[in-house]
Amino acid sequence: MNNYSVPLKQLVDEFKLSIAYQSTDYDTIRVEVDEVSRPGLPLTGFFEHFERLRLEVLGYVEMTYLEDQTPEKRLEIFDRLFAYKIPALVISRGQQPHPECIEMAKKNNITILMAQETTSYVISNLISYLKSALAPRITRHGVLMEVYGEGVFITGESGIGKSETAVELIKRGHRLIADDAVVLRMTSSSQLTGSAPSLIRNYIELRGIGVINAANLFGMGAVKEEAVVNLVVNIVPWENGKPYDRMGLDDEYEELLGVKLPSVTIPVSPGRNLAVILEVAAMNNRQKRLGYNAALELSQQLDQHFDNITR
């Protein structure tokens, strides 16, 4: 279990669920796990490995099974299910809860919700929403841009020009996700999604000018709420005499929240067009993800050339 939770009321509002019975603690109930269950076996009395922190969803199959039971049996089933103090019970397909369900919900103080959509739709959307809302996360200093569809997380010491580069990229048709602080969420074991803290979303700080609102200044097409992070670009000051990678044969990675992300280090000096370099870095990273590596191709061609000479 992670340290995040979602208010049940938030899920009700987000998915437009109807309330068949509202528990006395409805306003304080929080969902803490990102899985949703259909209690098929528990309805028959099998509760081994039952996860009481999950939302439980009754679909057409479960409701048909309950319909075949006697009222006394339904009372017993719901009393035992609700004794586990689940966050809430959701009934899909617009089906009405049985009177015995409401009676036991009142006894055990459990919220009963109703959804109009199909069971698979309800479950898949709840899981998707909860996985995003409950994902492990960290906040890192930097700028996140979407460049040619690639989420590019730009890092570097303060004052090196990250925000100025972001403005140049916006003027070139790319989109801002976050400036200064980037919230990174692990939405899967191999994927990070980045967004801006709500307080500073769409804002960029430019030294000498101040704070600007990118959405108001450049239009809503210049911003985006979140993006998958595909590449980490670390901007460093140029140091004369320091060797820098010129071929790009050795893949570099940066690990954040246990996820390994492709990484490049770009030295900056007066006269370098950093926005253009980042565009090329984004396109090159996309090509690599699609299976093409220009550096590797050139290296193979050079090896073949010298092999032919030595023969």
ZATIKOL-322740 format. One line per 3 residues: their letters; for each residue y, z, x of C-alpha. Coordinates in steps of 0.001 Angstrom, whole numbers, plus 500000, padded with zeros to 6 digits. Layout:
N
A	Y,Z,X | ...
! end
This chain:
311
MNN	500000,500000,500000 | 503488,499192,501329 | 506729,501121,500885
YSV	508178,498897,498167 | 507843,498944,494401 | 509104,497025,491386
PLK	510360,498710,488201 | 508147,497834,485249 | 511310,497163,483257
QLV	512232,494465,485776 | 508924,492673,485167 | 509403,492932,481407
DEF	512852,491328,481685 | 511766,488693,484227 | 508775,487463,482204
KLS	510272,488136,478749 | 507419,490410,477734 | 507406,492124,474343
IAY	506861,495868,474106 | 504182,496893,471612 | 504375,500533,472660
QST	506839,502101,475074 | 505745,505170,476990 | 508146,508074,477424
DYD	508352,507388,481172 | 508898,503622,480739 | 512237,503604,482582
TIR	510741,505276,485670 | 507437,503396,485969 | 507221,501312,489152
VEV	504512,498831,490133 | 503390,499429,493718 | 500597,496877,494323
DEV	500706,493090,494269 | 497396,492540,492478 | 496740,492198,488756
SRP	493359,492793,487086 | 491466,491732,484000 | 489440,494856,483064
GLP	486290,493071,481936 | 483771,495449,483481 | 485829,498598,482806
LTG	485774,497732,479095 | 481971,498040,479275 | 482239,501400,481021
FFE	481968,500379,484692 | 484878,501965,486560 | 483577,502054,490117
HFE	486264,500713,492528 | 488754,500609,489640 | 492325,500304,490973
RLR	494502,502402,488686 | 497775,501204,490296 | 497309,497621,489106
LEV	498677,496078,485957 | 495796,495317,483589 | 495784,492101,481540
LGY	493678,491499,478451 | 492973,487840,477721 | 491182,486035,474927
VEM	487708,486926,476276 | 488456,490645,476537 | 490084,490748,473114
TYL	487104,488938,471560 | 484774,491503,473127 | 486870,494327,471730
EDQ	486917,492699,468304 | 483118,492909,468217 | 483189,496672,468824
TPE	483449,499348,466154 | 486772,501192,465763 | 485122,504317,467198
KRL	483945,502375,470242 | 487394,500852,470764 | 488917,504335,470691
EIF	486459,505412,473372 | 487103,502306,475518 | 490886,502580,475455
DRL	490874,506337,475904 | 488795,506005,479056 | 490852,503057,480385
FAY	494204,504734,479784 | 493013,508012,481281 | 493456,506319,484675
KIP	497233,506197,484031 | 497657,502486,484758 | 501272,501222,485004
ALV	500890,499173,481805 | 498516,497033,479778 | 499543,493403,479163
ISR	497980,491408,476309 | 498299,487631,476695 | 498336,484631,474314
GQQ	500503,486451,471775 | 497542,488520,470598 | 498276,491783,468798
PHP	496897,495066,470156 | 494265,496821,468088 | 495368,499954,466199
ECI	492980,501941,468398 | 494766,500595,471492 | 498141,501838,470244
EMA	496644,505183,469211 | 495169,505813,472669 | 498340,504493,474346
KKN	500314,507155,472507 | 497780,509814,473447 | 497785,508874,477165
NIT	501430,507757,477311 | 500710,504177,478470 | 503026,501216,477896
ILM	501542,498229,476014 | 503141,494819,476613 | 502565,491393,475065
AQE	502978,487909,476580 | 502934,484586,474740 | 501566,482569,477667
TTS	497935,481963,478600 | 496082,484619,480571 | 495831,482579,483780
YVI	499549,481773,483613 | 500489,485417,483116 | 498265,486658,485939
SNL	499201,483971,488481 | 502923,484379,487877 | 502789,488171,487977
ISY	500850,488094,491252 | 503206,485528,492779 | 506259,487558,491777
LKS	504797,490856,492975 | 503631,489434,496313 | 507169,488299,497021
ALA	508855,491480,495747 | 506441,493845,497532 | 506057,491881,500766
PRI	506534,493777,504061 | 509974,492999,505438 | 512378,493513,508286
TRH	516056,492699,508782 | 517088,490869,511950 | 520447,489798,513337
GVL	520870,486039,513299 | 521475,482995,511132 | 518949,481238,508897
MEV	519540,477583,508032 | 517509,474922,506275 | 517716,471840,508494
YGE	515916,468710,507295 | 513664,470934,505194 | 512805,473219,508126
GVF	513745,476888,507998 | 515461,477507,511356 | 516104,481123,512345
ITG	518878,481132,514961 | 519064,484194,517203 | 521194,485129,520193
ESG	523670,487690,521405 | 526778,488418,519348 | 529609,485932,519898
IGK	527469,483147,521340 | 528333,480759,518489 | 525625,481106,515852
SET	527999,481211,512875 | 530143,478355,514198 | 526991,476282,514582
AVE	526004,477177,511013 | 529330,475818,509713 | 528854,472593,511676
LIK	525341,472210,510280 | 526648,472777,506741 | 529246,470042,507270
RGH	526399,467769,508388 | 524613,468280,505061 | 522276,471204,505802
RLI	522075,474489,503899 | 522880,478104,504730 | 520396,480811,503828
ADD	521868,483821,505626 | 524469,484670,508234 | 524579,487758,510442
AVV	521688,489615,508746 | 518443,487892,507751 | 515808,489642,505620
LRM	512362,488401,506647 | 509446,488947,504251 | 505787,488344,505073
TSS	504777,486391,501971 | 501355,485524,503444 | 499400,486296,506615
SQL	500857,483184,508275 | 504232,482775,506576 | 507633,484457,506645
TGS	510309,483853,504047 | 513924,484583,504893 | 516875,485432,502690
APS	520247,487144,502860 | 521008,490704,501716 | 522569,490373,498263
LIR	525881,491885,499391 | 526568,489191,502007 | 524817,486182,500450
NYI	526764,482910,501019 | 529274,484597,503361 | 529918,483552,506973
ELR	532019,485461,509502 | 534024,483279,511896 | 535892,484956,514716
GIG	539591,484111,514551 | 539381,482973,510923 | 537567,485746,509118
VIN	535029,485683,506331 | 534454,482543,504276 | 532281,481890,501232
AAN	530196,478822,502044 | 529297,478181,498395 | 532955,478172,497294
LFG	534224,476257,500303 | 531511,473596,500662 | 529881,473642,497225
MGA	526645,475082,495866 | 524660,472340,497604 | 525552,473982,500934
VKE	523605,477185,500271 | 520087,478194,499325 | 518704,481562,498258
EAV	515657,481641,500552 | 513520,479483,502823 | 510242,479637,504708
VNL	510899,480219,508422 | 509370,477370,510434 | 511144,477731,513785
VVN	512908,480425,515809 | 515735,479166,518045 | 516998,481606,520654
IVP	520437,480640,521979 | 521210,481936,525468 | 524159,481412,527855
WEN	523608,478671,530452 | 522876,480054,533940 | 523313,477714,536865
GKP	520200,477508,538994 | 517910,478928,536342 | 514951,476647,535546
YDR	514767,475524,531919 | 511917,473770,530175 | 512588,470023,530326
MGL	509331,468634,528908 | 508331,471060,526171 | 504625,470885,526964
DDE	504106,474636,526741 | 504396,475876,523187 | 506313,479133,522835
YEE	505949,481579,519972 | 507756,484641,518676 | 505900,487250,516666
LLG	507634,488837,513694 | 505782,491119,511267 | 502567,489971,512914
VKL	503263,486287,512176 | 503480,483906,515148 | 506324,481423,514744
PSV	507118,478425,516984 | 510043,479267,519223 | 512453,477403,521522
TIP	515133,478701,523862 | 518321,476641,524073 | 520862,477338,526831
VSP	524458,476681,525802 | 527433,475658,527893 | 530813,474061,527111
GRN	530385,470501,525895 | 526908,470845,524394 | 526736,469840,520731
LAV	524583,472673,519493 | 524403,471452,515892 | 522906,468114,516970
ILE	520454,469884,519298 | 519307,472121,516439 | 518835,469093,514189
VAA	516632,467494,516845 | 514744,470780,517349 | 514052,471000,513603
MNN	512850,467401,513369 | 510718,467768,516492 | 509123,470937,515147
RQK	508342,469156,511888 | 506682,466321,513805 | 504563,468836,515705
RLG	503457,470471,512464 | 502448,467019,511216 | 500387,466413,514358
YNA	502704,464408,516637 | 503898,465799,519988 | 506245,463496,521942
ALE	506025,465587,525138 | 502237,465475,525078 | 502268,461732,524402
LSQ	504591,461100,527352 | 502496,463324,529611 | 499341,461412,528681
QLD	501073,458096,529319 | 502241,459292,532749 | 498750,460506,533611
QHF	497315,457152,532549 | 499953,455310,534592 | 499202,457208,537796
DNI	495453,456900,537204 | 495869,453131,537053 | 497889,453139,540290
TR	495294,455116,542217 | 492416,452887,541188
! end
